[in-house]
Amino acid sequence: MIHLQNMENQAISDEGYTRLLLERLEHISADSVLAHKASGVRGALIRCLEAKDIAQSDGFASLLEHGFSILEAAAKERSK
């Protein structure tokens, strides 16, 4: 299970964390070379959300890591 806190030091659930990532991935520009990868990760994360226990879904943690790697790369691409 992933434990994060928001600005008000409130725990963010796995589902809330995943939804936050989904929202950010959705806003990657379609002109970006990363848009296709982001779409694939979004689809896989949505399937995890549909599972009863997302933290137990196969590859959940690696999907989150990959999603945030894409976000980081997109931010670097945009700042150029």
N, C-alpha and C positions, 0 to 999 in steps of 0.2 A: 504494500500500500504506500502511496506517495503522500507525504505530509508537507503541505505548504500553508502559508498564512498570507492573507491579504493585508492591505495597508492598515486595517483596523485590528490586526492580530487575531483574526477569526480563522479557524481552520477551514480549508477548502477541501471539499470531498473529491474523490477520484472522478465522479461524474461531473462536478462543477469544473474541475481542472481540465477535463477532456473537452467539455463544451467551450471553454475559453480558448483552447487550442484550435478547435474546429472553426470558431468564429474568425480567429486570426488567419488561419490558412485560407479561408474563403475569400479574404480580402487581398490576397496576392494578385497583382495585376495579371490579366490574361496575356499581356505582352511579355511577361517574364518567362524565361526559359524554365523556371521552376514551377510554373502553374500546373503542368501536367503531373509532376511528382506530387505536388500538394493535393491535387485532386485524388490521386490514388491513396494517399495516406488518410485523407478525410473519409473516403469510403470505408477503409478498414477500421478506422476509429468509430464510425457510425455503427458498423456491425458489432463492435465491442460494446457500445452503449446499449445495443438491443439485447445483448446477453444479460443474464440475470446478475452475474457478479463480474463486473468489468475488470477488476484487478486480477481475476483468475483466468481471463481470456488469454489464449495463446498469443504471445508476443506483444502484450499490452504495453509493457515498459519500453520495449524497443521501438514500438510505434510512436510513443510519446517522444522519445529521444530523437527519432528521425524527423518527426514533425517540427520539433524545436530547431533542429539543424537546418531544415528548410527555411524556417522563419528567419534564422540568423543570416543565412546566405541571401535571402531576399532583401533583408535590411541593408546588407553590405552592397548588394547590386543597386539598390535604389539610391544609396548615398554617393555613388560614383558620379 
